[in-house]
């Protein structure tokens, strides 16, 4: 945890600067950071400013800090990420990684090779997704929650919604077969689409091409989605 991410209800009544931490963050402060009274911790308010908190009290149940929040969070990268819903064990890594990289618009979509059972995973529940997002923000010292949407039907999404989502951006779909090299540091926003295990089927790639998406690759090696995301974002930005 590189940032203590604060919520509005952490603040004591009638105080704009004093917070009381009781949950897993309390344990992290004591057992991992091994902080003491007077120590300073990087802090930030969810969807708000960042700054520092000075520990003023430690008890067996909570830690209190006096916080000063006067710095903006880091700017997001200009990328909309669209990912075919991965298997549950990869979904957590995908969300945490994407959030850590500064992506603020994420779509989880269906495709032919996305198993129907993936949509019933508890990992898609808001409380679980918020936990993944929080971990990514704490890691990267950011406070702004991304917008994450799910779209189960591939063809209606591509035909009816994608043109507006991707307007005024570079259109890229990661595809390992017969694709050009991924461009480096383009001077525009990017809409990046990444397929499921096994890749998009030919019909899906052809439909994306008809809507202006260029298939690209990072090289000869085929990467899992949780590794493809940082590889592609690192090259693009």
JOUR-V252907 format. One record per residue. N is the residue number from 1. SS is DSSP state (~ for helix, > for strand, _ for the rest). PHI is phi in whole degrees, -180 to 180 (* if undefined). OMEGA is omega in radians with two decimals (NA if undefined). Layout:
N:SS:PHI:OMEGA
N:SS:PHI:OMEGA
//
This chain:
1:_:*:3.14
2:_:-92:3.11
3:_:-145:3.01
4:>:-81:-3.07
5:>:-87:-3.04
6:>:-101:3.03
7:_:-112:-3.10
8:~:-60:-3.10
9:~:-79:2.99
10:~:-76:-3.09
11:>:-75:3.11
12:_:-69:3.13
13:_:-56:3.11
14:_:64:3.11
15:_:-129:3.10
16:_:-101:-3.03
17:_:-130:-3.05
18:>:-101:3.13
19:>:-120:3.08
20:>:-124:-3.06
21:>:-111:-3.06
22:_:-123:-2.94
23:_:-89:-3.10
24:~:-59:3.11
25:~:-67:3.08
26:~:-61:3.12
27:~:-64:-3.14
28:~:-65:-3.13
29:~:-61:-3.08
30:~:-83:-2.97
31:~:-93:-3.12
32:_:-99:3.12
33:_:-75:-3.12
34:_:53:-3.08
35:_:-77:3.11
36:_:-130:3.11
37:_:-58:-3.11
38:_:98:3.11
39:_:-72:-3.13
40:>:-108:-3.14
41:>:-127:3.05
42:>:-61:-3.02
43:>:-137:3.10
44:>:-162:-3.14
45:>:-93:3.12
46:_:-50:-3.12
47:_:60:-3.13
48:_:-139:-3.05
49:_:-80:3.11
50:>:-118:3.11
51:>:174:-3.10
52:>:-138:3.03
53:>:-125:3.10
54:>:-104:-3.12
55:>:-70:-3.12
56:>:-111:3.14
57:>:-157:3.04
58:>:-135:3.07
59:_:-125:3.10
60:_:-74:-3.08
61:_:-124:-3.06
62:_:-157:3.00
63:>:-121:3.06
64:>:-111:3.11
65:>:-133:2.97
66:>:-102:-2.99
67:>:-108:3.00
68:>:-123:-3.08
69:>:-115:-3.05
70:>:-143:-3.10
71:>:-123:3.09
72:_:-73:3.04
73:_:-70:3.12
74:_:-63:-3.13
75:_:-68:3.09
76:_:-74:3.00
77:_:-84:-3.04
78:_:-87:-3.09
79:>:-141:2.91
80:>:-101:-3.08
81:>:-105:3.10
82:>:-121:-3.02
83:>:-128:2.97
84:>:-62:-3.02
85:_:-52:3.14
86:_:-81:3.07
87:_:-61:-3.01
88:~:-51:-3.09
89:~:-66:3.10
90:~:-94:-3.05
91:~:-60:3.13
92:~:-57:-3.13
93:~:-64:3.14
94:~:-62:-3.11
95:~:-69:-3.11
96:~:-61:3.14
97:~:-65:-3.10
98:~:-62:3.12
99:~:-66:3.13
100:~:-61:-3.13
101:_:-80:3.09
102:_:95:3.10
103:_:-83:-3.04
104:_:-113:3.08
105:>:-130:-3.07
106:>:-132:3.05
107:>:-118:3.03
108:>:-105:-2.97
109:>:-120:3.02
110:_:-88:3.00
111:_:-157:-3.03
112:_:-58:-3.06
113:_:-94:3.01
114:_:-86:-3.12
115:_:-68:-3.11
116:~:-59:-3.11
117:~:-64:-3.13
118:~:-61:-3.07
119:~:-73:3.14
120:~:-97:-3.14
121:_:-65:3.06
122:~:-65:3.12
123:~:-63:3.13
124:~:-85:3.12
125:_:-68:-3.04
126:~:-54:-3.09
127:~:-66:3.13
128:~:-74:3.11
129:~:-62:3.12
130:~:-62:3.09
131:~:-67:3.10
132:~:-63:3.14
133:~:-62:-3.13
134:~:-60:3.11
135:~:-60:3.12
136:~:-64:3.12
137:~:-68:3.13
138:~:-63:-3.13
139:~:-66:-2.99
140:~:-97:-3.13
141:_:59:3.14
142:_:-138:-3.13
143:_:-125:-2.98
144:_:-90:3.11
145:_:-70:3.06
146:_:-79:2.97
147:>:-95:3.14
148:>:-121:-3.13
149:>:-125:3.09
150:>:-113:3.12
151:>:-135:-3.00
152:_:-81:-3.03
153:_:-101:-3.02
154:~:-66:-3.02
155:~:-62:3.09
156:~:-60:3.13
157:~:-65:-3.09
158:~:-65:-3.05
159:~:-80:-2.99
160:~:-101:-3.02
161:~:-113:-3.04
162:~:-60:-3.14
163:~:-56:3.12
164:~:-74:3.14
165:~:-60:-3.03
166:_:-94:-3.10
167:_:-57:3.08
168:_:60:3.09
169:_:-140:3.02
170:>:-75:-3.06
171:>:-97:-3.09
172:>:-134:2.98
173:>:-125:3.12
174:>:-73:-3.08
175:_:-152:-2.99
176:_:-78:-3.01
177:_:-112:3.07
178:_:63:-3.07
179:_:-110:3.07
180:>:-80:3.06
181:>:-66:3.11
182:_:-62:3.12
183:_:-67:-3.12
184:_:-116:3.07
185:_:45:3.06
186:_:-69:-3.12
187:_:-91:3.14
188:_:-161:2.98
189:_:-67:-3.08
190:>:-130:2.89
191:>:-108:-3.04
192:>:-112:3.12
193:>:-113:3.12
194:>:-127:-3.03
195:_:-85:-3.13
196:_:-84:3.01
197:_:-58:-3.07
198:_:90:3.09
199:_:82:3.05
200:_:-71:3.06
201:_:-76:-3.09
202:~:-54:3.12
203:~:-59:-3.09
204:~:-68:3.10
205:~:-63:3.14
206:~:-63:3.12
207:~:-66:3.10
208:~:-66:3.09
209:~:-60:-3.14
210:~:-64:3.10
211:_:-102:2.95
212:_:91:-3.10
213:_:-92:-3.14
214:>:-94:3.05
215:>:-69:3.13
216:>:-136:3.11
217:>:-140:3.07
218:_:-97:-3.13
219:_:146:-3.05
220:_:-75:-3.08
221:_:-82:3.10
222:_:-95:-3.03
223:_:-106:2.94
224:_:-64:-3.04
225:~:-59:-3.10
226:~:-69:3.05
227:~:-99:3.11
228:~:-67:-3.10
229:~:-60:3.14
230:~:-65:3.12
231:~:-64:-3.12
232:~:-72:-3.14
233:~:-66:3.10
234:~:-62:3.13
235:~:-75:-3.08
236:~:-73:-3.00
237:_:-122:NA
//
